[in-house]
Amino acid sequence: MDGLSGADRRRCAPDNPVGASFRDPAGTLFPLQGRILRIVNSSGVEDLTAFLGSQTGRTLIEAGHVVGTRVLDAAQARKLLVDPAVRTLFERAEGRFFVEHERIAFPSFPYEWPPASLILVHWPVPHLPHPVGLHNGSTSERNGDYREEYFANLALSDRTLGELRRAMERAGLWERTVVLITSDHALRNEIWGDRARGAAMTAGGRPLPLVPFLLKLPGQDRPLEYSGSFNTVLSHELILALLRGELSSPESALRWLDQNRARFPIS
C-alpha cells in the first residue's frame, strides 16, 4: 500500500507527543495519501456505531449535512496496519477500528473543531429562584417581590454582558463576531400580567409572547429595529445562513427575516 507522506509520517512519529490529531477524545484523525482517516478508540465505539447505523445518521450523511463517513472492514484495516507509522499511531490511540471520512474539497475544518467557533453561553438569570444582590455586591435576601428580583437579575445579566463585550474588545474579537442574545421563553404572564401580554395577539387569539432578540453582526456600528413578529425557533436557520456567509449586513438580516419568518408560524 501507499505509505504516509513525509510530513504525515513526521506527525505520526512515536516521538511526536501531538500525533496526528489532539482534539478528539474518542480517537485520532490523520491524513493518508489524500484520504482522511480516523482511528476510533473504545470511548467512541458505541456512539459512532449507533449514529452511523441510525436512520438519522444515514439521512444526514445522504443529505450532505454530515461529512460522509464509513467504517473500514477488517481486511482494509489490516492493509493500513502494514505501515509501521500507522500501527504505532493505532496502538498509541488504543484504537478499535478505522473510519474514513469524505474529503472536503475546499479549505475547512469539518472533521473537528473549526477555527471560527460557535459558542453558546446560557445564563440562568433572570430566572427563578432569583438570587438577589449579585448585581451590586450586596448580600440581601430574597424578599418575595418577583418584579424587584427580576430587575435585579436583569441588571446582573446586563453587567455580565458588558464584561463579556469588554473582554472581546480587548481580544480584538468584538468587531468581527456575530452576537445573538435571546431567551428561551417570554415574560411570565402569571407574574407580569398585562405587561407580559402586550397589545399584539397570535393567530390563535392568544397574547403574543414577547421574547427578547438582539443580533449584532461584524462591523455593525448602528442599531436597526425589526418590527415584524417571528418565531425564535427560526434562530437555528438564521445561524446557518450566517455561517454560510449569506448575511453580510444588518439590512440583509432584516430582509432574510422577512423572507423566512413564515416558515415557523407563531401558534
C-alpha positions, 0 to 999 in steps of 0.5 A: 500500500501507499505509505504516509507522506513525509510530513504525515509520517513526521506527525505520526512519529512515536516521538511526536507527543501531538500525533496526528490529531489532539482534539478528539477524545474518542480517537485520532484523525490523520491524513493518508495519501489524500484520504482522511482517516480516523482511528476510533478508540473504545470511548467512541465505539458505541456512539459512532456505531449507533449514529452511523447505523441510525436512520438519522445518521444515514439521512444526514450523511445522504443529505450532505449535512454530515461529512460522509463517513464509513467504517473500514472492514477488517481486511482494509484495516489490516492493509493500513496496519502494514505501515509501521507509522500507522500501527504505532499511531493505532496502538498509541490511540488504543484504537478499535477500528478505522473510519474514513471520512469524505474529503472536503474539497475546499479549505475547512475544518469539518472533521473537528473543531473549526477555527471560527467557533460557535459558542453558546453561553446560557445564563440562568438569570433572570430566572427563578429562584432569583438570587438577589444582590449579585448585581451590586455586591450586596448580600440581601435576601430574597424578599418575595417581590418577583418584579424587584428580583427580576430587575435585579437579575436583569441588571446582573445579566446586563453587567455580565454582558458588558464584561463579556463585550469588554473582554472581546474588545480587548481580544480584538474579537468584538468587531468581527463576531456575530452576537445573538442574545435571546431567551428561551421563553417570554415574560411570565404572564402569571407574574407580569400580567398585562405587561407580559401580554402586550397589545399584539395577539397570535393567530390563535387569539392568544397574547403574543409572547414577547421574547427578547432578540438582539443580533449584532453582526461584524462591523455593525456600528448602528442599531436597526429595529425589526418590527415584524413578529417571528418565531425564535425557533427560526434562530437555528436557520438564521445561524446557518445562513450566517455561517454560510456567509449569506448575511453580510449586513444588518439590512440583509438580516432584516430582509432574510427575516422577512423572507423566512419568518413564515416558515415557523408560524407563531401558534 
